[in-house]
């Protein structure tokens, strides 16, 4: 192996999945240095980002403890269909947490007890940084990379709070006004000691399952029938035109990223089908998922059958996760089942995730595993 040119070694190693690189670092000192080099880290990350999506899955073990798993796609040797392989990951320094989002292999985590602390964590390099505390419980959160400053930023949007008359144990009561529709925006550059207040917006933001980061802009659903983007470079909000699906019969469900494009998911009451609209130069409806293919049986043993027409997927229990290179759409049902839907054959199959005996209830976030070190952008 010493006779191989370094360029060829770099090319070979950059194609390995990240768990395999951990073993490769033990081969020799030269490989360990190469794998830790920033040029190699960036090259490997770009290759992994071009592959099919991988996932971080958060599993609740106990009331005050969680586990993280890495989910990667493979083909079932029996039938050739996609399946997801899960691998348990090292834990962050907080036991009870909420998985907020992922960016460039880094996870944004929010501790749910006792302090609601925020943390950035790389589950493959095991390094982390705790963020400065907010003066209030965090609202909607977003996490992304500002390409102009080469820094990561966390955005927090909360309902504007007003002071009501009244005292409790000598202290004035402060609460969110039920009539208020304003939101307050705070931004933190990771590595900075303080949050910055960017002021207020004249509307509130709907709760989002996960951040939607596209081309350096975070996206949220604001009030009803409105999409707002936040440019991480300019730190300015801008309204995004809505797709035509949001009309009299269309019910806006969620935003998602499909192969790098902002996408909107809605349910058409008249056609009784899910519609997936993708933003290119304009909004284009690219996928339709009829109710007839989302019939599902949920027996007492927790296994899934697709043969019984008496059971239907509740609309709000379905989430679109990603689009594979094969054209299959990955859907999640009730935080318990992940399935692959073929829009051409209009067929669907269960990916049958297993978690070493842990109950099948989880949150899934699209994640590209990386060797990025937090110190690389905090200390520059």
Protein Blocks (a to p, Z undefined) as FASTA:
>chain_A
ZZpcfklmmmmmmmpcfklmmmmmmmpmmlmmmmmpmklmmmmmmmmmmmccdddddddf
blmbccdddddddddfklopacdddddddddfbfbdcdfbdeehiacdddfbfklpacdd
dfknopacdddddfbdcddddddddfklopacdddddddddddeddeehiacddddfkbc
cdcdddddehiabdcdebjafbdcdddfbacdeehiacddehehiacdddfklopacddd
ddfklcfklccfbdcdeehiacdddddfklopadddddffbccdfbdcdfklmgccddfk
opacfkbfkbccdfklpccfbdcfkopacddehhlaccdddfklopacdehiaeehiacd
dddddddddfbdfklmmmZZ
